[in-house]
Protein backbone atom coordinates (compact mmCIF):
# COMPACT_ATOMS: atom_id res chain seq x y z
CA UNK A 1 0.00 0.00 0.00
CA UNK A 2 2.97 2.35 0.29
CA UNK A 3 2.79 3.31 -3.40
CA UNK A 4 -0.98 3.73 -3.37
CA UNK A 5 -2.18 7.22 -4.20
CA UNK A 6 -4.19 9.22 -1.66
CA UNK A 7 -7.14 9.10 -4.07
CA UNK A 8 -7.06 5.30 -4.12
CA UNK A 9 -6.66 5.18 -0.34
CA UNK A 10 -9.75 7.37 -0.03
CA UNK A 11 -11.70 4.73 -1.95
CA UNK A 12 -10.37 2.04 0.38
CA UNK A 13 -11.48 4.13 3.35
CA UNK A 14 -14.94 4.56 1.81
CA UNK A 15 -15.20 0.79 1.32
CA UNK A 16 -14.43 0.21 5.00
CA UNK A 17 -16.90 2.95 6.00
CA UNK A 18 -19.65 1.00 4.27
CA UNK A 19 -18.67 -2.10 6.25
CA UNK A 20 -18.46 -0.16 9.52
CA UNK A 21 -22.24 -0.12 10.01
CA UNK A 22 -23.67 -3.03 12.03
CA UNK A 23 -27.00 -3.02 10.17
CA UNK A 24 -25.24 -3.29 6.80
CA UNK A 25 -23.21 -6.23 8.11
CA UNK A 26 -26.47 -7.85 9.23
CA UNK A 27 -27.92 -7.39 5.73
CA UNK A 28 -24.80 -8.85 4.12
CA UNK A 29 -24.83 -11.75 6.57
CA UNK A 30 -28.46 -12.44 5.73
CA UNK A 31 -27.63 -12.45 2.01
CA UNK A 32 -24.75 -14.86 2.53
CA UNK A 33 -27.06 -17.84 2.01
CA UNK A 34 -28.37 -16.50 -1.31
CA UNK A 35 -30.59 -13.89 -2.93
CA UNK A 36 -33.50 -12.53 -0.91
CA UNK A 37 -36.21 -9.91 -1.30
CA UNK A 38 -36.61 -7.02 1.13
CA UNK A 39 -39.20 -8.79 3.29
CA UNK A 40 -36.96 -11.85 3.66
CA UNK A 41 -34.09 -9.57 4.69
CA UNK A 42 -36.37 -7.79 7.17
CA UNK A 43 -37.35 -11.16 8.67
CA UNK A 44 -33.77 -12.41 8.70
CA UNK A 45 -32.29 -9.34 10.34
CA UNK A 46 -35.09 -8.00 12.53
CA UNK A 47 -34.51 -4.54 11.03
CA UNK A 48 -37.34 -2.35 9.79
CA UNK A 49 -38.23 -2.25 6.11
CA UNK A 50 -37.20 1.39 5.67
CA UNK A 51 -33.89 0.69 7.42
CA UNK A 52 -33.18 -2.36 5.22
CA UNK A 53 -34.03 -0.41 2.07
CA UNK A 54 -31.71 2.42 3.10
CA UNK A 55 -28.81 0.04 3.72
CA UNK A 56 -29.45 -1.89 0.51
CA UNK A 57 -29.21 1.38 -1.40
CA UNK A 58 -25.79 2.11 0.17
CA UNK A 59 -24.59 -1.44 -0.48
CA UNK A 60 -25.76 -1.27 -4.10
CA UNK A 61 -24.16 2.14 -4.63
CA UNK A 62 -20.75 0.78 -3.68
CA UNK A 63 -21.20 -2.42 -5.70
CA UNK A 64 -21.35 -4.87 -2.81
CA UNK A 65 -24.95 -5.88 -3.56
CA UNK A 66 -26.87 -6.15 -6.82
CA UNK A 67 -30.58 -6.11 -7.49
CA UNK A 68 -32.47 -8.49 -9.79
CA UNK A 69 -36.19 -8.29 -10.60
CA UNK A 70 -37.94 -11.67 -10.59
CA UNK A 71 -41.62 -11.52 -11.46
CA UNK A 72 -43.25 -8.98 -9.14
CA UNK A 73 -40.40 -9.16 -6.61
CA UNK A 74 -36.91 -7.73 -6.52
CA UNK A 75 -34.14 -9.90 -5.13
CA UNK A 76 -30.84 -8.71 -3.75
CA UNK A 77 -27.62 -10.68 -3.73
CA UNK A 78 -24.01 -10.14 -2.74
CA UNK A 79 -22.02 -9.06 -5.80
CA UNK A 80 -18.60 -9.52 -4.28
CA UNK A 81 -18.28 -12.59 -2.03
CA UNK A 82 -14.74 -11.49 -1.10
CA UNK A 83 -16.51 -9.34 1.48
CA UNK A 84 -17.09 -12.50 3.53
CA UNK A 85 -13.39 -13.41 3.38
CA UNK A 86 -12.53 -9.94 4.65
CA UNK A 87 -15.08 -10.20 7.46
CA UNK A 88 -13.73 -13.66 8.43
CA UNK A 89 -10.21 -12.23 8.63
CA UNK A 90 -11.41 -9.42 10.89
CA UNK A 91 -13.44 -11.81 13.07
CA UNK A 92 -10.43 -14.10 13.44
CA UNK A 93 -8.21 -11.17 14.46
CA UNK A 94 -10.76 -10.00 17.02
CA UNK A 95 -11.14 -13.52 18.38
CA UNK A 96 -7.36 -13.90 18.71
CA UNK A 97 -7.07 -10.56 20.48
CA UNK A 98 -9.91 -11.36 22.90
CA UNK A 99 -8.41 -14.76 23.68
CA UNK A 100 -5.04 -13.13 24.45
CA UNK A 101 -6.77 -10.60 26.71
CA UNK A 102 -8.66 -13.37 28.52
CA UNK A 103 -5.38 -15.24 29.07
CA UNK A 104 -3.79 -12.10 30.48
CA UNK A 105 -6.70 -11.65 32.88
CA UNK A 106 -6.42 -15.28 34.02
CA UNK A 107 -2.70 -14.78 34.63
CA UNK A 108 -3.45 -11.76 36.81
CA UNK A 109 -6.03 -13.73 38.80
CA UNK A 110 -3.63 -16.60 39.60
CA UNK A 111 -2.43 -16.49 43.19
CA UNK A 112 1.28 -16.07 43.60
CA UNK A 113 3.10 -19.35 44.00
CA UNK A 114 4.63 -19.79 47.40
CA UNK A 115 7.93 -21.53 47.41
CA UNK A 116 8.79 -24.03 50.14
CA UNK A 117 12.29 -23.52 51.34
Secondary structure as GFF3:
##gff-version 3
##sequence-region A 1 117
A	DSSP	alpha_helix	6	19	.	.	.	ID=ss1
A	DSSP	alpha_helix	22	31	.	.	.	ID=ss2
A	DSSP	beta_strand	36	37	.	.	.	ID=ss3
A	DSSP	alpha_helix	38	45	.	.	.	ID=ss4
A	DSSP	alpha_helix	49	61	.	.	.	ID=ss5
A	DSSP	beta_strand	65	70	.	.	.	ID=ss6
A	DSSP	beta_strand	73	78	.	.	.	ID=ss7
A	DSSP	alpha_helix	82	109	.	.	.	ID=ss8
###
